[in-house]
Amino acid sequence: PASGGGLLNQPAGLAFDNSGNLYVANNGNSELLEITSGGVVGGAVLQGYVNRPTGLAYNSAGNGPLYIANYGNNSILKFPPNPPSPFIGSQDEPEGLAFNPSDGYLYVANYANSEVFKYTTGGTKKNTFTSANAPVGLAVGGDGTLYVAEFSVNALYKLPLGGTALQSFAGGAFGGLFSPWGVALDHSGNIF
């Protein structure tokens, strides 16, 4: 268990850097927490600059920058620098983020508009994918497939690498899921 400062309050997103430090989007306290690879909570990071952060994503190497879904301010931030710089504005309730190492794009789950956006690392929108309703969690598989947790329709969708539309994958009409908020894959491709 982690020790030290900072209390978790509605943790919403996690991301590891390349040194094994864990960053937590501590939504309820409007802050990021840093937990060292040794399990010590280093305290609040970016308090006062984030408002109800949700999703976090590093590039595939985990060496920065860290992208932050700033849900309460409807934007995506990039850190460093400190203070973080605006990366993408005009996002209605951004939730999940995922960086896809297979195509080099950042994907954003836009909860309010039921869309998933694809951005370059320079902040240029490349595509918009319409989802069923309320996408929240995003994860990328080893083959580059993007998986999307759809909270309101109890389903998982997928977007194959190079795909043009989200496809039904699990739950929904197939049953078995109830309000999935997140999605993750292990190194063997198992989905959680």
Buried (B, 14 or more C-beta within 10 A) or exposed (E): EBEBEBEBEEBBBBBBBEEEBBBBBBBEBBBBBBBBEEEBBBBBBBBEBBBBBBBBBBBEEBEEBBBBBBBBBBBBBBBEEEEBEEBBEEBEBBBBBBBBEBBEBBBBBBBEBBBBBBBEBEEEEEBEBEBBEBBBBBBBBEEBBBBBBBBBBBBBBBBBEEBEEBEBBBBBEEEEBEEBEBBEBEEEEEBE
